[in-house]
Amino acid sequence: MEEIINKEPVQRVIKALEVFDKNLKVQILQETARTAKDAANALNCEEGAIVKSLVFRAETKFLICLVSGDKRCSLNKLKKVISKKDVSMASADEVKAQTGFTIGGVSPVGHINELDIIIDKTLERFQIVYAAAGHPNSVFNIGFSKLKDLTKGRIEDITE
């Protein structure tokens, strides 16, 4: 467990959380939280309370959509929200290059590049949500409104 907390991507998340609010802590799980379903099982919570951090390429720029674990991001809605026609999921290599995280551990914070963030409005259903913290076995929990403040994300209807 200690080796996970000391990994550079997890340390980046810890630093970002500490700057924002010293009370936010990264939690290391025994089981993987690589998927929303895995995370919900490990945390004994609803799948919808898990924040999926999805990286998209929109023409030449990248952005992150924070989506409820029980929803799917709608490419059509996303294209309308950002007014771009050419939008697709980023490849694993692009995700790593843009965020510094590997898929399964992409956090809403601590990215190596500054990326625009759009937050799925269906996450508002939950008082507390859980997001990846730089590794498939690390998460942090946060209130929905604090997540918005932490990420400076904008809330939009982007799911189907």
SEVEX-931209 format. One record per residue (C-alpha): chain; x, y, z. Coordinates in steps of 0.25 Angstrom, whole numbers. Last residue first. Example, Ala and Ser with C-alpha at 12.3 -4.5 7.8 and 13.67 -1.06 7.14 Angstrom:
BEGIN
<c: A; u: 55; v: -4; w: 29>
<c: A; u: 49; v: -18; w: 31>
END
This chain:
BEGIN
<c: A; u: -108; v: 39; w: -90>
<c: A; u: -98; v: 48; w: -83>
<c: A; u: -93; v: 62; w: -86>
<c: A; u: -102; v: 72; w: -79>
<c: A; u: -93; v: 82; w: -74>
<c: A; u: -86; v: 87; w: -61>
<c: A; u: -73; v: 95; w: -63>
<c: A; u: -60; v: 91; w: -57>
<c: A; u: -51; v: 99; w: -48>
<c: A; u: -46; v: 86; w: -44>
<c: A; u: -46; v: 88; w: -29>
<c: A; u: -58; v: 98; w: -29>
<c: A; u: -66; v: 87; w: -37>
<c: A; u: -61; v: 76; w: -28>
<c: A; u: -65; v: 85; w: -16>
<c: A; u: -79; v: 86; w: -21>
<c: A; u: -80; v: 71; w: -22>
<c: A; u: -74; v: 67; w: -9>
<c: A; u: -61; v: 60; w: -9>
<c: A; u: -56; v: 46; w: -8>
<c: A; u: -42; v: 42; w: -12>
<c: A; u: -37; v: 29; w: -19>
<c: A; u: -25; v: 20; w: -20>
<c: A; u: -24; v: 6; w: -25>
<c: A; u: -25; v: 9; w: -40>
<c: A; u: -14; v: 20; w: -38>
<c: A; u: -14; v: 35; w: -40>
<c: A; u: -25; v: 38; w: -30>
<c: A; u: -38; v: 33; w: -36>
<c: A; u: -50; v: 40; w: -32>
<c: A; u: -61; v: 37; w: -22>
<c: A; u: -74; v: 46; w: -20>
<c: A; u: -81; v: 51; w: -8>
<c: A; u: -94; v: 58; w: -8>
<c: A; u: -99; v: 51; w: -20>
<c: A; u: -110; v: 54; w: -30>
<c: A; u: -101; v: 66; w: -35>
<c: A; u: -93; v: 55; w: -42>
<c: A; u: -104; v: 56; w: -53>
<c: A; u: -98; v: 70; w: -57>
<c: A; u: -86; v: 63; w: -64>
<c: A; u: -74; v: 72; w: -61>
<c: A; u: -66; v: 78; w: -72>
<c: A; u: -52; v: 81; w: -70>
<c: A; u: -42; v: 89; w: -79>
<c: A; u: -28; v: 84; w: -78>
<c: A; u: -15; v: 89; w: -72>
<c: A; u: -4; v: 80; w: -75>
<c: A; u: 3; v: 70; w: -65>
<c: A; u: -10; v: 67; w: -58>
<c: A; u: -12; v: 68; w: -43>
<c: A; u: -27; v: 68; w: -43>
<c: A; u: -39; v: 60; w: -48>
<c: A; u: -31; v: 48; w: -46>
<c: A; u: -28; v: 37; w: -57>
<c: A; u: -24; v: 24; w: -50>
<c: A; u: -31; v: 14; w: -59>
<c: A; u: -25; v: 19; w: -72>
<c: A; u: -10; v: 24; w: -68>
<c: A; u: -8; v: 37; w: -63>
<c: A; u: 2; v: 48; w: -67>
<c: A; u: -10; v: 56; w: -72>
<c: A; u: -8; v: 60; w: -86>
<c: A; u: 3; v: 50; w: -90>
<c: A; u: -3; v: 38; w: -82>
<c: A; u: -17; v: 41; w: -88>
<c: A; u: -11; v: 42; w: -102>
<c: A; u: -4; v: 29; w: -101>
<c: A; u: -17; v: 22; w: -96>
<c: A; u: -24; v: 28; w: -108>
<c: A; u: -33; v: 40; w: -106>
<c: A; u: -48; v: 38; w: -108>
<c: A; u: -53; v: 46; w: -120>
<c: A; u: -58; v: 60; w: -124>
<c: A; u: -57; v: 66; w: -138>
<c: A; u: -69; v: 75; w: -139>
<c: A; u: -66; v: 85; w: -128>
<c: A; u: -76; v: 95; w: -122>
<c: A; u: -72; v: 91; w: -107>
<c: A; u: -86; v: 88; w: -102>
<c: A; u: -91; v: 83; w: -116>
<c: A; u: -79; v: 73; w: -118>
<c: A; u: -81; v: 68; w: -104>
<c: A; u: -96; v: 66; w: -106>
<c: A; u: -93; v: 58; w: -119>
<c: A; u: -81; v: 50; w: -112>
<c: A; u: -91; v: 46; w: -101>
<c: A; u: -83; v: 42; w: -89>
<c: A; u: -88; v: 29; w: -83>
<c: A; u: -95; v: 28; w: -69>
<c: A; u: -94; v: 19; w: -57>
<c: A; u: -80; v: 24; w: -53>
<c: A; u: -84; v: 39; w: -53>
<c: A; u: -76; v: 46; w: -63>
<c: A; u: -64; v: 56; w: -61>
<c: A; u: -61; v: 60; w: -76>
<c: A; u: -46; v: 64; w: -78>
<c: A; u: -41; v: 72; w: -90>
<c: A; u: -31; v: 71; w: -101>
<c: A; u: -28; v: 81; w: -112>
<c: A; u: -25; v: 80; w: -127>
<c: A; u: -39; v: 75; w: -132>
<c: A; u: -46; v: 72; w: -119>
<c: A; u: -38; v: 60; w: -113>
<c: A; u: -45; v: 54; w: -101>
<c: A; u: -40; v: 49; w: -87>
<c: A; u: -50; v: 43; w: -78>
<c: A; u: -49; v: 44; w: -63>
<c: A; u: -60; v: 35; w: -58>
<c: A; u: -66; v: 40; w: -44>
<c: A; u: -72; v: 29; w: -36>
<c: A; u: -85; v: 33; w: -29>
<c: A; u: -93; v: 26; w: -40>
<c: A; u: -87; v: 13; w: -37>
<c: A; u: -94; v: 14; w: -23>
<c: A; u: -85; v: 11; w: -11>
<c: A; u: -78; v: 0; w: -4>
<c: A; u: -65; v: 6; w: -7>
<c: A; u: -58; v: -6; w: -13>
<c: A; u: -71; v: -10; w: -21>
<c: A; u: -73; v: 4; w: -26>
<c: A; u: -58; v: 5; w: -30>
<c: A; u: -59; v: -8; w: -38>
<c: A; u: -72; v: -4; w: -45>
<c: A; u: -66; v: 10; w: -48>
<c: A; u: -54; v: 3; w: -54>
<c: A; u: -40; v: 2; w: -50>
<c: A; u: -44; v: 3; w: -35>
<c: A; u: -35; v: -9; w: -32>
<c: A; u: -36; v: -16; w: -18>
<c: A; u: -29; v: -13; w: -5>
<c: A; u: -32; v: 2; w: -7>
<c: A; u: -23; v: 13; w: -4>
<c: A; u: -30; v: 26; w: 1>
<c: A; u: -25; v: 40; w: -3>
<c: A; u: -29; v: 51; w: 7>
<c: A; u: -36; v: 64; w: 6>
<c: A; u: -36; v: 71; w: 19>
<c: A; u: -24; v: 80; w: 15>
<c: A; u: -33; v: 87; w: 4>
<c: A; u: -29; v: 93; w: -9>
<c: A; u: -13; v: 92; w: -8>
<c: A; u: -15; v: 79; w: -1>
<c: A; u: -23; v: 73; w: -12>
<c: A; u: -13; v: 77; w: -23>
<c: A; u: -1; v: 72; w: -14>
<c: A; u: -8; v: 58; w: -12>
<c: A; u: -12; v: 57; w: -27>
<c: A; u: 3; v: 60; w: -31>
<c: A; u: 7; v: 50; w: -21>
<c: A; u: -2; v: 39; w: -27>
<c: A; u: 5; v: 42; w: -41>
<c: A; u: 19; v: 41; w: -34>
<c: A; u: 16; v: 27; w: -27>
<c: A; u: 19; v: 28; w: -12>
<c: A; u: 4; v: 25; w: -8>
<c: A; u: 5; v: 13; w: -17>
<c: A; u: 18; v: 7; w: -10>
<c: A; u: 11; v: 10; w: 3>
<c: A; u: 0; v: 0; w: 0>
END
